[in-house]
Amino acid sequence: MYKPTKVNPRKKSVVPGRLGLPTASALVIGSVIGTGVFGIPSALAMFGPISLVAFVLVTIGALALAIVFGWLAQRIPGSGGPYLYARDAFGDFAGFLTGWSYWVTAWAGNAAIVVALTGYVEVFVNKDHNIWWSIVIATAGLWIPVLINVVGIRTLGAAQAIFTVLKVVPLVFIAIVGLFFLKGANFGAFNSSGTSAWSAIAGAGAIVLFAYLGIETASVAAGRVRHPERNVRRATVWGTIICAVIYVLGTLVVFGTVSNKALRLSTAPFSDAANAIFGGTLGGQLIAAAAIISGLGCLVGWTFIVGEMPYAAAKDGMFPRVFASERRGMPIFGILASTVLATALTVLAYTNFSNVFTTVLLLTVFTAVIPYMFSAGAQLFWLITHRRETSWAHFTKDVTIAGVALAFTFWALAGSGAQACYYGVFCFLLGVPLYIWLRVSTKHDGGTPVTAEGTTAAAQRA
């Protein structure tokens, strides 16, 4: 077990960054606001307006996690995010399991994102939702962001900033204008799930959590951010707040402008809301175009992250060494391997599951909770072991926030459902044989020590 090392927050990171605060913020917002916000209202329709309560509770938990990630990035600079924090606090095995689970989350999440994106593409083509054409569209949606990423980090940053602006503007517009077109009859029964209120909130909360996946992306890429000790924290917290406002207002507008019955069957709920607000189909088509742009922008960011996490772990010997290969400064092998897996999961989902988006979404939520849980635990571990370095007032505040973040992860885990837990545990435990192989093949008997600056080898690369 490692002793966490406190880093002077005023000290510059030794790693020269390439992404400034605006681009790091765009990475967070762009990774969080993807197609989830455009597809989640339909997934929540089975619960009814009570899911808005879940949205508020998840938002509180997400903000607590965002603050925790900001603190951790300030104390432990370098790329890797949750993997880095878990390894620093709890050792190699915890770090590996966190990195493995996050990697599964990232490529499985890309499958969920592209399924929702495909639903909006089919506003224009394949309107009868032929499965094989849907698979073709989804496959193209997964591989176009790969092409953008392999060009290099500068192209990634520019594309992410452009996509973020193009996706946020129409969402904010609909969220504000739609408030004047709400109809009480469209909301339906407050709890239409047929279960208890608490069960409905927990189930909806697991789905809502998917909308916030990505709040940690600035910390995962911290080694490529300028002045990460302050910029990662700002990008994470402010990015989460902006996303929360858009999410809550947007979902409220969709619930109030599209009937609950129609919403349950909708593959493009925001387009349906735009059509209800403005009449005709032009508004819906414009929103569908925005959703496609949003999905592609989100996939551009996640395609980078899905390579960056195993890249950082591979530098420490915690992932197969091939994942540490680069091209033009980008983690090329991780990007390609992960996209192949996302493509396979997408094909499997379309051909084997009736409710494709929700099934893949819940699997992703389960595997995402593990890294979040370890990160919140790492912060609590550090606070308790370094109690004497802070006042009781600050200690109480920080422990409360970290405690809320940790409790939130357990609540989200409970709401993901039996099927998601089954597949999630299976995917999670698949990493154990890989860890054994890594330990045997590299004869790793002591782990990679944390340096005086609190960073691992991954954080010190050029």
N, C-alpha and C positions, 0 to 999 in steps of 0.2 A: 504493500500500500504506500502511495506517495504522500509526502507532506506537501500540501499546497503552498506555493510561494507567492507572497503578496508582491504586486508590481506597483511601483509608483505611478499613479494615473497621469502625472505630468510628464513622465518620461516618454520620449518618442519611441515608437516601435523600431526594432532593428531591420524590419522588412520594408523595403521601399514599395509603397502602394501605387496602384495604377487607377483606382476608382475613387473619385472624390465623394463628398457627402451627397450632392444631388444624384449622382449615379448609383450610389449605395442605397439611397432612399428609393430610387426607381426600381432597383433590384428587389427590395422588400415588397413595395406596392405591386410591382409587376408580377412577382411570384405568388403573392397572396390573392390578388384580384385576377383570376383567370376566367375559366368558364364555370367555376363553382358557383359564383354569385348569379350567373345566368341560368344555371340548371337546378340549383338547390331549392328554389321555391316549389318546384314540382315534387321533389322528394319529400318536402315538409308538408305538402298538402294533406297527406293521410293523417297528420296529427292535428291540423287546424291552427287557428290563431294562437293556441297555447305555445306553439313553437317559437313565437316572438319572445316569450318569457325565457325560453331556452337560449335564444340569441343574446339576450341581455346577460344571462349568467355566464355563457361561454365567453362573451366579450370581456367580462370582468376577469375571468381566468386567463384569457389570452393576453390582456394587459399586464397581469401579474407575471406571466411567463416572459413577456417582452422586456419588462424591467429586469428580471433575473438574467436574461441573456445579455442585456446591456452591462450589468455588473460583471458577469463572468468574462465577457470580451475585454472589459477594462482591466481585469486582473490577470487573465491568461491570453495574451495576444497570439495570433497565428490562425491559419486556416484549420478547419475541422469542426468548429462549433461544438455540438453536443458530444461528439466523439472525444474531442480534446478535453472537455471539462470532466467527463466521466472517467477518463483514463488518469487524469491528474489527481482526482479525489480518491478513486477506488481501485486503480491498478489496471493491468493489461486486459484481463478477461472482461471486466466491465466496459472498458473502452472499446474492445472489439465488438461485444454484443450491441453496444450503442451504435457504433459505426455501421455494423451489419444491418440492424433494424432500420436505421435512417436511410441506408442505401436502398433497401427493399421498399421503404415508403416512397422514396423519390421516383423510382422507375414505375412502381405500381400506381403512384399518383399521376404520373404522366399518362398512363392508360385511362384513368378516370377523366382527366382533363380533356383528352382527345375524343372520348365518347361524347361528352357534352358539346364540344366544338362541332363534332359531326352532326349533332342534332340541329345546329344552327345553319350549317352548310346546306342541310337538306330542306331548309326553307326555300332554297333556290333550285336545287337539283335533287334527284332521287327522292321525290316527294312521297313515294309509296313505301319508303324505308326498306328497300330490298337489302337483305343482310350482307350480301357479298359486295354490293356497291358501297355500303356503309363501311365495310372493312377496307376497301380501297381508299376511300376518303380519309379514314382514320390513319391508315398507314402513311399517306402523304403528309398528314398533319404532324406525325411524329418525326419524319425525316427532314422536312424543310428546316426546322430549327437546328438540326445537326449541321446542315450546310452553313448556316449563319455562324454557328459556334466555331467551326473548324477554321474559319477565316482569321480569327484572332480576338483577343480581349477588347481591343478598341472598337471593333465592329459590334461585338456583343454589347458593350456599354452604350453605344449610339443607338442601336436597335432597341434596347430596353427602354431608354428614355423616350424615344418616339412612340413606341407601342403603349407606354404608360399614359402619355398624354391623350392618345387617340381612344383609349379605353375608358379613362376616368371621366372625360367631358360628357359623353352621352349618358353615362350612368348617373352622374350628378344631375343632369338635365331632367331625366325621367324621374329621379327620386324627388326632385323639388316640384316639378310641374304636376306629377301624378298625385300629389297630396290634395290637389283641388278636385280630383275626380273619384275619390274614394266613395264606395257604396257599401253600407252596412250589410246588405243582403249577400254580397259576394264573399264575405268572410266565413259564413256558415257557422256550424256549432263550434264553440270555443275549444272543446276537446273532442275531436271526431275520431280518435284512435280506437275507442272501445276499451281502453285500459284506464287505470287510475291516472290522476293528474301527474303524480311524481314519475310514473313509468313513461308517460308521454313526454314529459320534459327531458328525462334521461335519454330516451330514444332519439328525440329531435336534437338534443345536445350533441350526440355522437355525430350526427350528420352535419350539424353546424360547424363542428370543430374542423371538418375538412376545409371549410371556407377560410380558416385562419392558418392552414398549413403554409409555411413559408415565412412566418415572422422571424425565423431564426436564420434566414439565408445570408444576411449581412455578416453574421458571426461565422457561418460556414466558410465564407469567402474573405474573412478578415485579413488574411495574409496578403490579399491583393487590394486592400483599401488603404488610402492615405490616412495617416493618423488614426488608426483603428481604435486606440484607447478612448477616443471621444466620438469619432464619426459613426462607429458601429452602434454605440448606444443611442445616439440621436436618430439615426436612420431606422433602428428597430422600433423604438417607442413611438416616434411620430408617424412612421409608416403604418403601425398597427392602429393608431387612433384614427387616421384618415380612412383606412379600410373599414373600421368599425362603423363610422358614421354612414358611409356609403352603403354598407351591408344592411344595417337595420332599417334605414329609410327605404332602400330599394325593395327589400322583402315586404315591408308594410304596404308599399304601393302595389306590388303584384297581387298580394292577397286581397286588396281592396278594389282592384279593377278587373280581376278575372275571377269568375265563379269557382268555388272550391271543386265542383264536379269537373269542370273543364281543365282546371289546373292539374288535377291528378293524371290526366291523359296527355298533358302538354309536353312536347319535347323542346319547346322554345318559349318558356313562360314570359320572358321580358318582351319578346316580339308580340305575344298575345296582349300584354299590357299596353304596349304602344299602340296597337291597333284599336284597343278599347278606348284609349284616351283621344286619339286623333281621327279615328274612323278609317275605313279602307284598309289597304295592306302596305302602303308606302312606309308608314312609321315603323311597322314591324320588320320590314325588310332592312331599313336603316339600322335598327337595333341588332338584327341578325348579323349585319356586316360588322357592326361594332363588336359583337360577341366573338366573331371569327378572328378579328384583329386582336381582341383581348386574349383569346385562347392561344393564338400563335405567340404573342408576346410573353405570356406566362410560360409556355413551353420552351421558349428561348432561354429564359432564366433558369428553369428547372433542368433543362438539358445540360447547362453548365454545372449546376449544383450536383447533379447525379454523377458527374465525373469528378468533381472537386472533393467530395467526401471520401471516396475510396482512394483518391490520389494522396490526400493527406495521411490516411491510414497506411497506405502502402509505403510511404516514405519512412514510417516508423516500424515497418515490418509487421504491421497488423492487418494487412491485406496482401494478396499475391502481388509480387513485385511488378508484374506486367501492368498493373493499374497506375504505376508511377510514370509511365511513358508519356511524353509530351510532344506536341506539334504546334509550333508558333505560340508557345507558352500556354497551350490549352491541354487539359487532361484527356487526350484523344481516345485512348483505349477504353477508359471508363465511360465516356460518352457513347461510343459505338456499342459496347457490350450491353450497357443499360438500355439503350434504345431497341436493341434486338429483343431483349426480355420484355420490354413494354409492348412491343409489337405482338409478341407471342401471347401475352396476357390479354391484349385487346381482341385478338382473333378468338381465343378461348372464351372470353366473356360473351362476345356476340353469338357464338354458336352453342353455348351451354347454359346461359342465364337469361331468364325472362326479363328481369329488371336490371339491365346491364350497369347503368350508372350507379345506382344505389349499392349494388353488390360490391363493385370494385371500390367504391368510395369507403364503405365500412371496413373493408380489408385494409385500406390505406390508413384509416384512422387508428386502427389497432396497432399497427407497426409504428406509427408516428408517436403514440403515447409513450412508448418505451424510452426513446431519446429524451423526450420532455421530462419524464419522471426522473431519469438519471441526472439531468441538468439541474432540476429543482433540488434534488437530493444533494448534488455537489455543492450548491450554494449554501444549503443548510449545514452541511458538514464543515465548510470553511468558516461560516459564521460562529458555530459552536466551538470549534477548535481555536479560533482567534478572538474569543470573547473579550479579552483584556485590551484589545487594540481599538476598541470603540466605546462610546458612552452607552449607558443603559437605554437612553431614548432612541438612539440610532439602532442599537441592537434589537430592541423590541419591534421597531418599525420594519427593519429588514427581515427579521425572522417571520413576522406576520405575512409579509408579501410573499416570501419564499414558501411559507406554509400553505398559503392560499393556492399558489401555483402547483404545489405537490398534491394537495387535496383535489384540485381540479383534474389532474391527470387520472386519478383513481376513479373519479366520477365519470369521465369520458370513457374510460376502459369498461366500466360497468354497463354503459349505454350502447356499446357497439354491437351487442347481440351475440347469440350463441354461434351462428354460422361464421361471422367475422372472427370471433375468438378462435374457433377451430382452425380456420385457414391461417389466421395470424400467428397462432402458436406454432403451427406446422412450419411456416416460413421462417419464423424466428429461430426455432431449434435447428433448422437446416444449417445454420451458421456454426454450430458446435463442431461437427466433423471438420469443417474448414479450419477452425481455430486449432484443433488438434494437429492437423496436417502442417499448419504454419509453425507450430511450436516444435514439431519433430524435425521438419525440413530445415529450419533455420537454427535449431538447437538453442532456442530462446530460453535462457534460464533466469534472466534478471530483468528483462524489459529495457526499454530505452529510457534512461534517466531524464528527469526534468531538469533543465538548466537553471542557472541562477536567475535568469529573467523570467522563469516560469513557463518557458516554451519548450516544445519538443522539436525534434529534427525537422518536422514538417513546417514548423513556423519560421525556421531559419533559412529556408531556401531562398535563392536569389529570385 
